[in-house]
């Protein structure tokens, strides 16, 4: 029975369902924009990682810097995340 509520909580719907009160909620628009920045930053880091794997040392410093910046920004974005009620 508990697994069923977890499937309802984690789905592809545009909202989450609170397992305690069954209310629908979603993230605010600022959190969505920060998520987009994280996605772009992640693609940059993956690209730099591929170049560093092929070319060697100088590119690995850029990859390290980009990865560190990505982790710092992801931590910032998670600390600023807020939820709002989802309207039907």
C-alpha positions in Angstrom: 0.0 0.0 0.0 2.8 2.4 0.8 4.5 1.8 -2.6 1.3 2.9 -4.3 1.4 6.3 -2.7 5.1 6.7 -3.8 4.1 6.1 -7.4 1.4 8.7 -7.1 4.0 11.1 -5.6 6.7 10.6 -8.2 5.1 10.7 -11.6 5.2 12.7 -14.8 2.2 14.9 -13.8 2.9 18.6 -13.5 2.2 18.5 -9.8 3.2 16.4 -6.7 0.7 14.9 -4.3 1.4 15.3 -0.6 1.3 11.8 0.9 -0.2 13.2 4.2 -2.9 15.6 3.1 -3.3 14.6 -0.6 -3.0 18.2 -1.7 -1.5 19.0 -5.1 1.5 21.3 -5.2 4.2 22.3 -7.7 7.4 24.5 -7.7 7.2 28.2 -8.3 8.2 29.8 -11.6 11.6 31.1 -10.3 12.5 27.5 -9.3 11.7 26.4 -12.9 14.0 29.1 -14.3 16.8 28.1 -12.0 16.3 24.5 -13.1 16.8 25.6 -16.7 20.1 27.3 -15.8 21.2 24.0 -14.1 20.3 22.0 -17.3 22.3 24.4 -19.5 25.2 24.4 -17.1 25.2 20.6 -17.0 25.4 20.4 -20.7 28.3 22.7 -20.7 30.1 20.6 -18.1 29.4 17.4 -20.1 30.8 19.0 -23.2 33.9 20.2 -21.4 34.4 16.8 -19.9 34.4 15.2 -23.3 36.9 17.8 -24.6 39.1 17.2 -21.5 39.0 13.5 -22.0 40.3 14.0 -25.6 42.7 16.9 -25.2 44.2 16.5 -21.8 45.4 18.8 -19.0 44.4 22.4 -19.8 40.8 21.5 -20.6 40.5 19.5 -17.4 40.9 22.7 -15.3 37.9 24.2 -17.1 35.9 21.0 -16.5 36.8 21.1 -12.8 35.8 24.8 -12.6 32.6 24.2 -14.5 31.7 21.2 -12.3 32.4 23.1 -9.1 30.3 26.0 -10.3 27.5 23.6 -11.2 27.5 22.0 -7.7 27.5 25.4 -6.0 24.6 26.7 -8.2 22.6 23.5 -7.7 23.0 23.9 -4.0 21.8 27.5 -4.2 18.8 26.6 -6.3 17.8 23.8 -4.0 18.0 26.2 -1.0 15.8 28.7 -2.7 13.2 26.1 -3.9 9.6 26.9 -2.9 6.4 25.1 -3.5 3.0 26.5 -4.3 -0.5 24.9 -4.4 -1.3 23.5 -7.9 -4.6 24.9 -9.2 -6.9 22.6 -11.1 
